Amino acid sequence: MTEFRIENMTIPSAEFNGVSSLPSISEELRLSFMQDVFELHEDDELFVNFGMVDYGFPYKAQDNYTRELKDKEQVTVVLENEYLKATFLPQFGGKLHSLFDKKEQKELLFVNSVVRPCHLGVRNAWMSGGVEWNCGYVGHNPFTCDWLHTAKTYLDDGTPVLRFYQYERIRGIVYQMDFFLPDESRFLYVRTKIVNPQFKVVPMYWWSNIAAPDEPGNRVITPVTETFTARDSHPVKIAVPIYNGTDITYPLDNVISIDYFWNIPKDERKFICQVDKDGYGLVQTSTRRLKGRKLFVWGNSEGGDHWKNFLTADDESGSYNEIQAGVAQTQYECIPMPPKTVWEWVEAYGAIQTDVSKSHGAWEDAKAEAASRLNEMLTEETLEELLQSTKAMAKSPAKEVLFQADGWGALEQERRRITGEDEMCAYLDFGPLTEEQLPWIELLQNGTLGEHAPQNAPISYMCQPEWTALLKNAVKDKDENNWFTWLQLGLNTFITKDYERAELMLQESLASKESPWAMYALAILYRDMGNHQDEVKYMLKAWDMIPYDISLAKATLRCLYENKCFKELKKVYENMPENLQKEPRCRVYYAFSILDAGDIKGAEDILYDNGGLLVPDLRECETITLDLWIAIQEAKDEPTDNPPRFADFRMFANVEWLNGGEIL
């Protein structure tokens, strides 16, 4: 009999400390491909660069977390039968935290023993381990460290179903995942659907991101002879399994951080597995809608190993790679989703045991062996039948709502009701409105965002075209002199890169009433326009208005650092409150300023303090601590070729290997 239960699990966890006070406009999310070169074939049919999103706006960044760990009770939902135990974390995007094979007494996933985020997600915070679900646009999605709506329902035969769902504001879509583990099933199933309720085409993205343990001898098997990857910032296609002398199907043999997007032929079954040296491991398969498969490796390098450890407990290697499945061929693209459309598919996750002489033999033998073992356990036809037989369940209200997330889905339902549009996924309960939605319901019902104190950070933002139209109407009427409404309209215009109009709107906000938020927005606008003098000017004005805000402190010092205004940086830092001076990112910027002033020892003391300076919100590919070490070495006229491990996060140290092989 399948069990469904809610439990608490004690996990050492970092403190998230809320969200940023600033709008998410300072860091572009977009990945750049095919700058001036196109080396794909005309029949590869990739939508390269289609549907890329530049900013995390309107979501607020989760960037105030620490690295210190304290035991914390985390909510889990468990599905368990005779063969498998699946543990989920609804407060972390519905992550499948663990999938345990009870017969073999083995874990099928890489399970992170801690909650320790770092800057790899759309909203900054992201943590490794388990299986996460990324919907909407390229990147680790906005809910990877946030709650999803969570409910319980049943299949026709009484099997319990765990349902996660959410309204995604940038794309204006709903996604839903129904998990079930039938009695005596050797596979955990997830029936996923994406709903586009709009009368327009939406660029769409989905990747199920599976963290698999890195162990010597592990091999990834999927039915391909070629793969897409990126070289010199544009996509290319290379042969599988051997590239430049390396069998790339063995994750630990790869010497560089790299993505492989396996080019599965249209008529081949869609699956991917990773097996250990004994031929045992995890297999993931799906119905045909989920056509893409991927392997990501951190690379067998000092920087790659450091990143894996940085994301978990200090005394653990954290070694893992990712095998993934997506609706597109690669992550260089989104694909067009038609208006008023639902996309649905079923994924299955389970254990596989292969003949080791075949799975670790010739590539053709390995592919045939994995496909044969999978087909013995679960046919593609069975999955397709399951997709159809569960359609009614997936369109029915849940029997019980367990946890509510945010109120943005409820706001969209109310907007649709008032404007006479069709209801969105009427069978889903998006819960009540929360405080974040109150200004927007006021705008919807009364044509104004209401009064807001300029010293208080805006409680929320919106960027949907329908809301932008309401903002434009408001500033022509009730909100003609409302700084808050002009700020919101200016931000909505900024993210379209219409800088001239955005500048006028933000200046109008300041003319109505000065606020640090409009000052900050103008600073970022001027930065993107290349006007760095005004960038610094407005950033300092913003800081002068609220010289105690941690988000603005980090943004101000970053601005001064990037513009090499080291004297001003030093002055700002030394006049900050003590709690902000202790912030690691503030300290690393300050170290550059005192090094510029000739204080080599002071900069070294900061870098080596407490065993080495660690910046909690270090961004993927960022090397600021290494840059500081190199700058110190150069100031001392000493070698720069042997950095301390704590400072070295380089992911592309072996780029000559990548550039040295043949492309197809």
NORBEL-V520910 format. One line per field, one symbol per residue. psi: psi as a letter, one per 20 degrees, with the letter a starting at -180 (. if undefined). A space follows every 10 residues. Layout:
psi = ???
//
This chain:
psi = ppqoqprppo ppqqphlbrq iqqmihpphp ppqlfjpojr qhjhlqlpip jqphqipjqq qnjjraippq pqoppqpppp ahhqoppqnh iljkpnhqop ohgilqpiro opironrrni rhkfpqqrqb prooqfrpro rijhlrqqpp rpaqrhjipq pppqqqpphg hkrpqppopq nqpjpjppqp oqqppojrlq pppqpppooo oqpoqpiqpp pqmriqqqrp pkkqqrprqp ippljpoiio giipiqpqpp npnpqhjqqo rqqpqaijjq bppprrrihn hqqqppqipm rggghggghh iaqhjqhkpr rpprprirhr jjqrqpprql qppqrpqppa qqprohhghk bqghhgghgg gghghhhoqh hgghhhggij gggijqqqhp pgpqcrjhhh ghghghghij rqqomhipoj arqahhighh hggghjkqir ppphippphr qqjphhhghh gghgiidhkh kohgghgghh ghhgiikmhg hgggghhhgh hgppqhhhgg ghghghghij nhghggghgh gghhhmliph ghgghghggh ghjkmhghgg gggijqqhhh hiphhhhhgh hhhhghjjng gggghghjpl ipppogkpqp iqkhhghggg hgghhilrqk jmqqhhiokp ikhlhhggii rqq.
//
